Amino acid sequence: MNFEFRMIFKLGSASADPDTLVERLGAAGCDDAVVGIGHPGRIALDFARDACSVKEALVTAIRDVKTALPEAELIEVTPEFAGFADLSELARMSR
């Protein structure tokens, strides 16, 4: 199945080069997302991810972003498939 969702992350460095961010995300498996860098210090990814479940889609997307941008902090997911507590538990991360 294909799941469409947006994730917004707070970046550790607001001055990161946008082209470098996009390259790192693509190399980490986020080539199924459109990347938006319009707000300083944040990055938005609009995913269209193939997965067996919404859980798998969300967890793998978070994992891929964290691989590319380890300092990134998830601050929003839409549509709201799950709350932050649920996402933290699914991804085995703390907020």
N, C-alpha and C positions, 0 to 999 in steps of 0.2 A: 504494500500500500504506500501511497505517497502522502506525506504529512507536510502541511504548510504552516509555518510559524515564524515569529520574529523574536530574536533574543537581543537584548541590549546589555552591553558590558561597559563597566567603568574601567578605563585603562590606567595603568600605573604611571605612565608618562604621557602627558597631554601633547608633547611635542614630537611624537613618533611620526616618521615619514609615512604618509598614506600608501604609497606604492609598495614600500617594504612590508607594511601590515597585510596588504592584500596578497602579496606573494607568499608570506609565511602562512596565512590562512589557507590558501589554495594548496600549498605543499602538505599541510596537515590534514587535508580531507574536507575542507569547507568549500570545495569547488561547486557545490550544489546550493550556494548562497549568494545573494546579491549583497554587497558590502556598502554600508553608508557611513561616512565619516564627517557628517555635517556639524556635529556638536563637539567642540573641543573637549578632549579627555574621555570621550565615549565612542563606542563603535556599535553599529546596529547591523545585524545579519538577518536577512529575509531568506529563510531556508525553504526548499522544496525537497525534502529528504525521503528516500525510499527506506522503509523499515517494516518489520512485522507488527510493530505496535507503537503507540505514541510514546510509551516509556523508552523503548529502544531508540526512537528518533531523537528524543530529548537528551538522553544520556550520551549517545554517541556524538551529538552536536556539541554538548558541553565539553566532552573529552577532547574533541578535535580543536575547539577554540583554546582550551587550556594547554594543549600541546604546543600550539603556535604562539600563544600569548599567556604564559604562566602567571603573570601578574594581574591578568584581567579578572574582574569581579562581576559576576552575573547580578544585574539589578532589575531586569524585567523580562517576562516572557508573555507573548500574546499570540493567539488567544490563550486565555488562562486554562490550560489543561490541568494544571496542578498549582498549589501554592508553593511558596519558597521552602517551607518545611518539607513538603513532599519531594520537591526537586533536590534539596540537599540530601535527603535520605536516599533517593534514587541514584544520585551521582556519588554518594558516599563522601560528601564535602560538607564543611560547615560554612555558614554564611560569613 
